[in-house]
Amino acid sequence: MLWTERYRPVQFGEILGQEPVIQHLTSFAASGTIPHLLLSGPHGTGKSVAIECFARSLYGEDWELNTSVFQTADIFLQGKAFLEQDERYTHLYQKSQSLINNFKYILKEYASMRPLETPFKLLVFEDAHALSRDAQQALRRIMERYSQTCRFVFTTNTSSALIPAITSRCLPLFFSPVGQETVLLHLSSIRGRETGCGYSCSDDDLELIVQAARGDLRRGILLLQLALETGKCGELLIASQSETANIAASALMVLREGDMKHAMRQLESLMIDYGLSGDEVFSELRNIIQREYNAPALVITLAEAEHRLKHANNEYLQVSAFASSLRDVFP
């Protein structure tokens, strides 16, 4: 069994590192006054599990009956084949219709179903950034029609991928990367409970795992499980250095050499070919800058770019602006 499932939170108090967001969700659940929600933040910070805890708090034992989760990435990447094979949708799937028409029909059917002993139910869209623009336009109209009996919840790591017509209808809640001290304490607690694995993990190894997790608690737990079950902590940490990190390092190197065009192709590749959000691109760059460059000006430039990204809608423009500004600050 994966430890990410074994140690998956089932109530708000077990979610780590997201106190401001959890306070809001707890208050909404207690009052029963709930807006549409947009949960954004990096992978492994607790967005999906927070919605599960929220639904449990709202509906008790009936939480699964009043909560419908749509894996939008699977739907729009696999297309009609996914709808045809998934048992939740086979009775609604229409082979002669297009993917977008099937999507609209399925949503309307789910939205029109009466909630069970509650004024409204939750329709949750995981990885909402995968929704096509046409799907988002259709979803906007469904939100308008069924907002009395449904609350729409979107989770994403790229909130700018959603159209303003949807984001303006939702309360935004941001899940920040989990702090290193919090991750270290949690992994240390898990290590203490999992004493029958056959291998040990030193405090130094644990700190290395925390560094490799980079605020992603789920990733940290997976690395810890692999380390304790295989006894190859060092090799796991080498393997955890992703291809995207290598591309980010290469982009910084060619920027330092003055090749702006080549660097921009690499940074755009991270977003287009690897599906990274602007936040995730900056996170990769931050790790490289901290590890390989002793240059406070670079850190300040990156911090300013990340701040602008939080208040902008075009991630490509902000990444390009950051790359352009580095030409004058490289050591």
C-alpha positions as CSV (number, residue, x, y, z in Angstrom):
1,M,0.0,0.0,0.0
2,L,1.3,3.5,-0.9
3,W,2.0,5.6,2.2
4,T,0.4,8.6,0.5
5,E,-2.9,6.7,0.9
6,R,-2.1,5.3,4.4
7,Y,-1.4,8.7,5.7
8,R,-3.9,10.6,3.7
9,P,-5.8,13.1,5.9
10,V,-9.5,12.5,6.6
11,Q,-10.2,15.7,8.6
12,F,-9.1,19.3,8.5
13,G,-6.8,19.0,11.5
14,E,-4.6,16.5,9.7
15,I,-3.8,18.8,6.7
16,L,-0.4,20.4,7.2
17,G,1.0,23.8,6.2
18,Q,-2.3,25.4,4.9
19,E,-3.7,27.0,8.0
20,P,-5.3,30.1,6.4
21,V,-7.1,28.1,3.7
22,I,-8.3,25.5,6.2
23,Q,-9.7,28.3,8.4
24,H,-11.8,29.5,5.5
25,L,-13.0,26.0,4.6
26,T,-13.8,25.2,8.2
27,S,-15.8,28.4,8.5
28,F,-17.7,27.7,5.3
29,A,-18.5,24.1,6.4
30,A,-19.8,25.3,9.8
31,S,-22.0,28.1,8.4
32,G,-23.3,26.2,5.4
33,T,-22.8,29.4,3.3
34,I,-20.4,28.3,0.5
35,P,-19.4,30.1,-2.6
36,H,-17.9,28.5,-5.7
37,L,-14.3,27.8,-5.0
38,L,-11.0,28.0,-7.0
39,L,-8.2,26.1,-5.2
40,S,-4.8,26.7,-6.8
41,G,-1.3,25.8,-5.8
42,P,1.6,23.4,-6.6
43,H,1.3,19.6,-6.6
44,G,1.2,17.8,-3.3
45,T,0.1,20.7,-1.2
46,G,-3.4,19.3,-0.2
47,K,-5.9,20.7,-2.6
48,S,-7.7,17.4,-3.4
49,V,-7.7,16.1,0.1
50,A,-8.9,19.5,1.5
51,I,-12.0,19.1,-0.7
52,E,-12.6,15.6,0.6
53,C,-12.3,16.8,4.2
54,F,-14.6,19.7,3.3
55,A,-17.2,17.3,1.9
56,R,-17.0,15.1,4.9
57,S,-17.5,18.1,7.2
58,L,-20.5,19.2,5.2
59,Y,-22.3,16.0,4.5
60,G,-21.1,13.4,7.0
61,E,-21.6,9.9,5.9
62,D,-23.3,11.0,2.7
63,W,-20.3,13.0,1.5
64,E,-19.6,10.7,-1.5
65,L,-23.2,10.8,-2.6
66,N,-23.3,14.6,-2.7
67,T,-19.8,15.1,-4.2
68,S,-19.1,14.4,-7.9
69,V,-15.4,14.6,-9.0
70,F,-14.5,15.1,-12.6
71,Q,-10.9,14.3,-13.7
72,T,-10.8,16.8,-16.4
73,A,-7.2,16.0,-17.4
74,D,-8.2,12.4,-18.2
75,I,-11.3,13.5,-20.0
76,F,-9.6,16.0,-22.3
77,L,-6.4,14.2,-22.8
78,Q,-7.9,10.7,-23.5
79,G,-11.0,12.1,-25.1
80,K,-14.1,10.0,-25.9
81,A,-12.3,6.7,-25.2
82,F,-12.1,7.7,-21.5
83,L,-15.9,8.5,-21.3
84,E,-16.7,5.3,-23.1
85,Q,-14.7,3.1,-20.7
86,D,-15.4,4.9,-17.3
87,E,-18.3,3.2,-15.6
88,R,-19.5,6.6,-14.2
89,Y,-20.2,7.9,-17.7
90,T,-21.0,4.9,-19.9
91,H,-24.8,5.2,-19.4
92,L,-24.6,8.9,-20.5
93,Y,-22.0,8.6,-23.2
94,Q,-23.2,9.2,-26.8
95,K,-20.9,7.8,-29.4
96,S,-22.2,9.9,-32.2
97,Q,-21.6,13.1,-30.4
98,S,-18.3,15.1,-30.1
99,L,-16.3,15.2,-26.9
100,I,-17.4,18.7,-26.0
101,N,-21.1,17.8,-26.5
102,N,-20.7,14.7,-24.4
103,F,-19.0,16.7,-21.7
104,K,-21.8,19.3,-21.7
105,Y,-24.5,16.6,-21.6
106,I,-22.8,14.7,-18.7
107,L,-22.4,17.8,-16.7
108,K,-26.0,18.8,-17.1
109,E,-27.1,15.4,-16.0
110,Y,-25.0,15.5,-12.9
111,A,-25.9,19.1,-12.1
112,S,-29.7,18.4,-12.5
113,M,-29.6,15.5,-10.0
114,R,-31.1,16.5,-6.7
115,P,-28.8,16.6,-3.7
116,L,-29.4,14.1,-0.9
117,E,-30.9,15.8,2.2
118,T,-28.9,19.0,1.7
119,P,-29.6,22.3,-0.2
120,F,-26.7,21.8,-2.6
121,K,-24.0,19.3,-3.7
122,L,-20.4,19.7,-4.8
123,L,-19.2,19.4,-8.4
124,V,-15.4,19.2,-8.3
125,F,-13.2,19.7,-11.3
126,E,-9.7,18.3,-10.7
127,D,-6.8,19.7,-12.9
128,A,-9.2,22.4,-14.2
129,H,-6.5,23.9,-16.3
130,A,-7.0,21.0,-18.7
131,L,-10.5,22.2,-19.6
132,S,-10.6,23.5,-23.2
133,R,-11.9,27.0,-23.8
134,D,-15.1,25.7,-25.3
135,A,-15.6,23.5,-22.3
136,Q,-15.1,26.4,-20.0
137,Q,-17.7,28.5,-21.9
138,A,-20.1,25.6,-21.6
139,L,-19.3,25.3,-17.9
140,R,-20.0,29.0,-17.3
141,R,-23.5,28.6,-18.6
142,I,-24.1,25.5,-16.5
143,M,-22.8,27.4,-13.4
144,E,-25.4,30.1,-14.1
145,R,-28.2,27.7,-14.4
146,Y,-27.5,25.3,-11.5
147,S,-25.9,27.5,-8.9
148,Q,-28.9,27.1,-6.6
149,T,-28.4,23.4,-6.1
150,C,-24.7,23.0,-7.0
151,R,-21.4,24.5,-5.8
152,F,-18.6,24.3,-8.3
153,V,-15.1,23.7,-7.1
154,F,-12.0,23.9,-9.3
155,T,-8.5,22.7,-8.4
156,T,-5.6,23.6,-10.5
157,N,-1.9,24.5,-10.5
158,T,-2.4,27.0,-13.3
159,S,-5.3,29.4,-12.4
160,S,-4.5,31.6,-15.3
161,A,-5.6,28.8,-17.7
162,L,-9.2,29.5,-16.6
163,I,-11.3,32.1,-18.3
164,P,-12.3,35.2,-16.3
165,A,-16.0,34.3,-16.6
166,I,-15.2,31.3,-14.4
167,T,-12.6,32.8,-12.0
168,S,-14.7,35.8,-11.3
169,R,-17.5,33.6,-10.0
170,C,-15.2,31.7,-7.6
171,L,-13.5,32.6,-4.3
172,P,-9.7,32.0,-4.9
173,L,-7.8,30.0,-2.2
174,F,-4.1,29.5,-2.7
175,F,-2.2,26.4,-1.3
176,S,1.4,27.3,-0.8
177,P,4.3,24.9,-0.9
178,V,4.5,23.1,2.5
179,G,7.3,24.5,4.7
180,Q,10.5,22.4,5.1
181,E,10.2,22.2,8.8
182,T,6.6,20.9,8.5
183,V,7.6,18.3,6.0
184,L,10.6,17.2,8.1
185,L,8.5,16.7,11.2
186,H,5.9,14.8,9.3
187,L,8.4,12.5,7.6
188,S,10.2,11.9,10.9
189,S,6.8,10.9,12.4
190,I,6.1,8.5,9.6
191,R,9.7,7.0,9.9
192,G,9.0,6.4,13.6
193,R,5.8,4.4,12.8
194,E,7.2,2.4,9.9
195,T,9.7,0.3,11.9
196,G,9.3,-3.0,10.0
197,C,10.7,-2.0,6.6
198,G,14.1,-3.6,7.1
199,Y,16.1,-0.4,6.3
200,S,16.8,2.7,8.2
201,C,16.9,6.3,7.1
202,S,19.3,8.7,9.0
203,D,18.4,12.3,9.9
204,D,20.8,13.5,7.1
205,D,19.0,11.3,4.6
206,L,15.7,12.7,5.8
207,E,16.8,16.2,5.3
208,L,17.9,15.4,1.8
209,I,14.5,13.9,1.1
210,V,12.9,17.2,2.4
211,Q,15.1,19.2,0.0
212,A,14.1,16.9,-2.9
213,A,10.4,17.2,-2.1
214,R,10.6,21.0,-2.5
215,G,7.3,21.7,-0.7
216,D,5.5,18.7,-2.2
217,L,4.5,16.7,0.8
218,R,3.1,13.8,-1.3
219,R,6.5,13.6,-3.1
220,G,8.3,13.6,0.2
221,I,6.2,10.7,1.5
222,L,6.8,8.7,-1.6
223,L,10.6,9.2,-1.5
224,L,10.6,8.2,2.2
225,Q,8.7,5.0,1.4
226,L,11.1,4.1,-1.4
227,A,14.1,4.9,0.7
228,L,13.0,2.7,3.7
229,E,11.8,-0.2,1.5
230,T,14.9,-0.3,-0.8
231,G,17.7,1.1,1.4
232,K,18.9,3.2,-1.5
233,C,18.3,6.7,-0.4
234,G,21.2,8.3,-2.2
235,E,20.2,6.7,-5.6
236,L,16.6,7.8,-5.1
237,L,17.7,11.4,-4.6
238,I,19.7,11.4,-7.8
239,A,16.8,9.9,-9.7
240,S,14.5,12.6,-8.2
241,Q,16.4,15.3,-10.1
242,S,13.9,15.8,-12.9
243,E,14.4,16.4,-16.6
244,T,12.7,19.7,-16.1
245,A,15.3,20.8,-13.6
246,N,18.0,20.0,-16.2
247,I,16.2,22.1,-18.8
248,A,15.9,25.0,-16.4
249,A,19.6,24.8,-15.6
250,S,20.4,24.8,-19.3
251,A,18.2,27.8,-19.9
252,L,20.0,29.8,-17.2
253,M,23.3,28.8,-18.7
254,V,22.5,30.0,-22.2
255,L,21.0,33.2,-20.7
256,R,24.3,33.9,-19.0
257,E,26.0,33.4,-22.4
258,G,23.6,36.0,-23.9
259,D,21.5,33.6,-26.1
260,M,18.1,35.0,-25.3
261,K,16.3,33.2,-28.2
262,H,17.5,29.8,-27.3
263,A,16.8,30.3,-23.6
264,M,13.2,31.4,-24.3
265,R,12.6,28.2,-26.4
266,Q,13.7,26.1,-23.4
267,L,11.6,28.0,-20.9
268,E,8.5,27.8,-23.2
269,S,9.2,24.1,-23.7
270,L,8.8,23.6,-19.9
271,M,5.4,25.1,-20.1
272,I,4.2,23.7,-23.4
273,D,5.8,20.3,-23.7
274,Y,6.1,19.4,-19.9
275,G,2.9,21.1,-18.7
276,L,4.6,23.2,-16.0
277,S,2.8,26.3,-14.8
278,G,4.6,29.6,-14.5
279,D,5.0,29.1,-10.7
280,E,6.6,25.7,-11.3
281,V,9.0,27.1,-13.9
282,F,10.1,29.8,-11.4
283,S,10.4,27.1,-8.7
284,E,12.8,25.1,-10.9
285,L,14.8,28.2,-11.6
286,R,14.9,29.2,-7.9
287,N,16.4,25.8,-7.0
288,I,19.1,26.2,-9.6
289,I,19.9,29.8,-8.6
290,Q,20.2,28.8,-4.9
291,R,22.4,25.9,-5.7
292,E,24.7,27.1,-8.4
293,Y,24.8,31.0,-8.3
294,N,25.9,33.2,-5.4
295,A,24.2,36.3,-6.7
296,P,21.6,38.2,-4.6
297,A,20.6,40.3,-7.6
298,L,19.3,37.1,-9.3
299,V,17.3,36.2,-6.3
300,I,15.7,39.6,-6.1
301,T,14.9,39.6,-9.8
302,L,13.2,36.2,-9.5
303,A,11.3,37.3,-6.4
304,E,10.0,40.4,-8.3
305,A,8.9,38.1,-11.3
306,E,7.1,35.7,-9.0
307,H,5.3,38.7,-7.3
308,R,4.2,40.0,-10.7
309,L,3.0,36.5,-11.7
310,K,0.6,36.4,-8.8
311,H,-1.1,39.6,-10.2
312,A,-1.0,38.8,-13.9
313,N,-3.0,36.6,-16.3
314,N,-0.4,35.7,-18.9
315,E,2.3,33.4,-17.6
316,Y,4.3,33.3,-20.8
317,L,4.7,37.0,-20.8
318,Q,5.9,37.0,-17.2
319,V,8.4,34.2,-17.8
320,S,9.7,36.1,-20.9
321,A,10.0,39.3,-19.0
322,F,12.0,37.6,-16.3
323,A,14.4,36.0,-18.8
324,S,14.9,39.4,-20.5
325,S,15.6,41.1,-17.2
326,L,18.4,38.5,-16.3
327,R,20.7,39.8,-19.1
328,D,21.6,42.8,-16.9
329,V,22.0,41.0,-13.5
330,F,24.0,37.8,-14.3
331,P,27.3,37.8,-12.4
